[in-house]
Amino acid sequence: MRLQDKVTLITGAAQGIGLATALKFAREGAVVHVCDMRSDAIEAAVAQCSALGARAFGHRVDVTQRDAVDATVAAVKETSGGRIDVLVNNAGITKDARLQKMTLQQFDAVIDVNLRGVFHCAQAVVDTMVAQGAGVILNASSVVGIYGNFGQTNYAASKFGVIGFTKTWSRELGPKGIRVNAVAPGFVETPILATI
């Protein structure tokens, strides 16, 4: 198993791509920390990971709230002897509208979760990874962050920003033993697409 005993923290892990990632990591032997907003979905995801033989824990966390992110990271470290090996920044939302119709609330909500949330989570774990001399930060971007998409000014900006984070952090953290990558999936049939 390629991830045997690796302590992994996955945001947005109770559904969609995040849940699929959590289950894949569980199959590969990781210790999986499922982070999401819905308690019932978190419990179900933890149960699915546990059924695959993984040690799994659930955390209700809003990635836009730095105090909540810091508390979650502290809780993860408490159960793992102070380690965090992998952070998967997957939490994301959409609030689509054409430029002429998009409200500031729609714009801010998507930027807060999809961009600021990634920043919060990465900054909360990075000192631990630097001290370990090893770690992986995997950021979920999107093809929309590369090519843009009709009605997704906010989403495209956030996912393009995630690519910028990734390129910057790989330069800053690579020499310290921390690998930073992004994935840019196309449209995948998950609950986030229900509004499209």
Buried (B, 14 or more C-beta within 10 A) or exposed (E): EEBEEBBBBBBBBBBBBBBBBBBEBBBBBBBBBBBBBEEEBBBBBBEBBBEBEBBBBBBBBBBBBBEBBBBBBEBBBEEBEEBBBBBBBBBBBBBBBEEEEBEEEBBBBBBBBBBBBBBBBBBBBBEBBBEBEEBBBBBBBBBBBEEBBEBBBBBBBBBBBBBEBBEEBBEEBEEBEBBBEBBBEEEEEBEBEEEE
